[in-house]
Structure formats: C-alpha cells, structure tokens
Amino acid sequence: MTELARQTRYKTLSVAFHSVTVTYLISNKGSFYQYVICLLVGFAIQASANLFNSLQVTNDIKIKKATAVCFTLSVLAGSLAVIEKPFLIFFGLLALAISAGYSKKLSVLQVRPSETVLADLFILFSFGPIGTYGSFYFFGGTNFDEAVTLSVINGVFAHNLLWIHRIKDIEKDKASGKKTLAVRLGFGGSVLVFVLENLFAISLGISTFGYLKCFLAVSSMVALAFLLCQKKFFESFHLWVLFLLLNPFFMAYLP
C-alpha cells in the first residue's frame, strides 16, 4: 500500500486541490456539492495520470488496477458534472487526453512527452486554462477577468512542482539523454525562467485581487527561489506543497 501511494504521488495532488479550491472560493458561486465533485475529478485525473506514468516503466498489476480505479472514478464523477453542465464534456475529454498523452511514447517523437519540453506545456495548460475555466464554468462564475488571472496563477503554481523536480534532476536527465526544459536551460537559466514566470503570475494576481490576497504567494515564491538556489530540493518541494494547500484560503479571505 505504501508503494502504491508513492506511485500515486499523493503529495502532488495538492496541485489539483489548489486549482479547484481557489477557483471555487474566488468565484463564490458554486455549491459545496459541486466543489466536492470537481475536486474528485481533479484528484482522480491527476492520480490516474501519475499512475499511468509509472506504468510506462513497470507492469505491476497493482498499479494497473489502481490506474483503472482512478480513471473510472474520474469518468463517474465527471459524468455527474456533465449532467449539470453538458459543455463540460469537452474540458473532461481534453483533460483525459492530456493526462494519457503526457506519459505515452509518441511515434512521431520517439520519446515520451514527459521527458521533453512538452511536459511543461501540458502542465501549464491542463492546470491553467483547462482546469480553471472548466471549474469556473461548472461553479457558475461570471467574472471573466478573475478566471483569466486564476488560469495563469493555477498553471504557473502547478508548474513550480515540476520545476523543482526538473532542476533537481538536471544532471541525471542530461546523462540519460532526456531533453527537458531544465536540461536545455541549465541550472541558472532554469531558476531565472522560474522566477520570471512566477513574477508574471503574481503581478497579474496583485493587479486583479490586490497585494494582501497575494501576500502568501509573494513570500512563498521568494522562499522557494532561495531554497532552489541553495539546491535544497526536499525543503523546496514540501514548502510548495504546503503553500498550495494554504494559498486558496489566503486569496479568498484576506481583504
């Protein structure tokens, strides 16, 4: 069970929690029932994507069964959402396609997208526009400016966990021939792009929601940049997981 939980990468599910929760609280429109359904869909799709990624290097029957369970849960929970808002089926199908395509080796590339720059685009897009606009639409949000800003924030903050992992593995990935964005940019370039990416997202958040609502994001980003420069990757990862769990409430309830 411990190994299965590890393969699920349960700590990274904080990304889905942040994307759904901050959108729900900021939109201030949906019911708690809708929030639970949306959260289940987010958790199930992300968990099935993580498990499917593990299946590319192992044939463990337990992982296969867990992947099937998570996929089935995502379809069932998603169906409940589609019953209320039929147009959501397009968001759901796109999210499932990306979650599978992230790890599946493509013949045209002869490599898995998760080992290339495509991984960064997939993460930014799936937790940004797809996850945010889908959730916002399901909750009945009406402020499009807030939705646009949240899509950038959610995408970038999700991408930060990938940055931590990629920067940590630069030398290992380079030795194995992987062409990740971090390998291409190197350590210094990766940290610089990480900082610029977050400055853009946070500045957009401040202009839309105000400084106080983004206070935790500003302070956490500074701390994360410092830890990355010090190559303290364990601390970086857990700092950002904690941030993702807390930030929705700071953004929703601070004046």
Beta strands, then each sheet from edge to edge (+ up, - down):
end
